[in-house]
């Protein structure tokens, strides 16, 4: 008896599921949608592996059909949960520019002409370059989010004051162009922090 014949169906199923989840994770990272593709990988692996454990063609078909239906519901739910406006910000400091301290950098999205943050995050200068993500869930006020805005701009502000609302000697801004939205879409911007003028 060959070694392949000694491997139990359970082990084969586990290997198939693990491989499918790994493939799903790789695709998810590449497409920037990890949760959805993890579910796809897990469900595909479960369908294939589970079918190997069930005897009878009709039973296998019913199992795969039920799992497909459940997977579809999960995928729709995850897609809906992950929907919304998302802005990926590639933030860096201009070469040769130095600041006296490791000041915080506030990054926020707002409507054009407004300074009211609709989504915000912060990093320190020492953490740059970095890629940040602004989502509808990162609001300051729950009734003021990126949702529903057709135009948004992203601002990166180096704040050299203890109070973000006050202007310090090394404050500097970097502003993106106007981003157009018509629904739950993703946009990517690159911002370069320059020396204060």
N, C-alpha and C positions, 0 to 999 in steps of 0.2 A: 504493500500500500504506500502510495507516494505521500510526501509530507503535506501537499496541498489538500489531499483528501482527509487529513487528520484535523485540519483547521475547522473549528466549529462555526456554524452559521452566525452565531452571536458575535464572534470576533470579526468575521467578514463584514457584518452590518456596522459594527463600531468603526471599522477602518473606512468604510464607504462614507459614513456620516462625517467622520473627522476630515476626510479629504474634501468633501463637498463644502463643509463649513470653512475650511482653509481657502478654497477657491473663491467662495462667496466673499470672505473677508478681503482677499486681494483685490477683487473687482470693486468692492465697496470703497476701499481706500483710494483706488485709482479714480473712481467716479465721484468721490466725496459724498457718498451716501451709504456709510457703513451699516447702520441698523437694518435697512431694507435688504441689502445683499446678504447679510448674515442670516436673515430669515429665509431668503431664497435658497441659500446653500444648505441650511439645516433641513428645510422641507424636502428639497430634492434628494438629499442623502437619506432621509427617513423613508421617503417613498420607495427608493430603490432597495435600500437595505431591508426595510420592513417587508417588502414583497417577497424577498428571498426566504423569510421565515414562515410565510403563510403557504399552506398547501392548497392546491386547487386553483385553476385559472380564474374562476368566477370570484372567489374570495379575494384573490390578489387584485383583480380589477376593481372590486368594491372598495378595498382598502386604499388603493391609489386614488380613486375618485373622491373619497371622503377627505383624504389628506390634501388633495388639490383644492377642494372647496374651502377647507379651513385655512390653507395657506393664502388663498386669494383674499379672504377676509382680513387676515393679519397684514398682508401687504397693503391693502387699501387703507387700513387703520394707521399703519406706520407712515405711509405716504402723506396722509392727511395731517398726522401729527408733526411731520417734518416740513410741511408746507409753510409758506410765508416768505417774506422778503429777507434775503440773506446777502450780506456784503462782506466779501473777503478783502482785507486790507493788508497789502504788503508794505510794511513801514521800515524805513531805514534813515540813517543820518548821512548827510553829504560828507564825502571824504574830506578830511582836513578840518572839519568843524569840531570844536571842543567847547564844553561847558564847564563852569567852575564847580558844579556839584552834580550828583546823580539825580537830577530833577525828575519828577513824574511827568509822563506824557499822557494826556487825556485824548482819547480817540472817540469821536461820536458822530452819529448821523443826525442830520436835521433837515428841515425844509429849506429850500434856497432862500437866503435873506434872513433866516432866523438863527438864533444862537441857542434855542431851546433843544436840548438833546432828546431825541426820540429813541435812541439806542446808544449805549456808551460802555466803554471799558477803559482800562488804564494799564500802562506798563512803565518801567523805568528806562532811562536812557541807556543804562548798562545792558539792558535786555535786547537792545536792537542790534542788527536787523531782526525783525520778527514778522510773522504772519498772524494777524488777528481776525476774528470773525465777529461781525455785528448781526444780531438776529432781532426779531420782533419781541422776543422774550426778555431782552436786555434793556428794558425801559427804565426811566427814572420815575415817571408818573404813570400809573396803570392806565389812565385814560389818554395818554399821549405816547403812541408807539409809531413804528414805521408803517403799520398796516393802514392801507387806504391812501397812502401818499403816492402820487404818480411820479413825483420828482424828489430826489434826495441828494444831498451833498455830504461828503465826509470831511471832517476837520480833525487834524492832529495838532494839539496845542502843548508846547513845552511850558509848564507852569513853574516859574521860579519864585513864586510867592507861597506863603503858608496857606493862603486862601485862594482857591481856584478862581473865585470871582474877581480877584484883584489882579492888577498888572504888575509883574515883577520886572527887574532890569534885564533878564535874559529870556523873557517870554518871546516865543516865536510861533507862527502858525503855518500850517500847510493845508491847502484846501483842494479838494478834488473838483473835477468838472461835474456838471449836473448829470445824475444818473436817472435814466428813464425806466419806469416800472409800469407794467400793465396787469400784474398779477403776482402770485407767489414765485418770484424768480430770484436767481442768483446773479450777482455782479461782482467783479473784481477790480480793485483800484490799487494803484501804486502811489504812495506819498513819500516825499523826500523832505526831511527836516533840515532846514538851512540855519545859518547863524542869524541872530536877532539883528534887525536893521537899526 
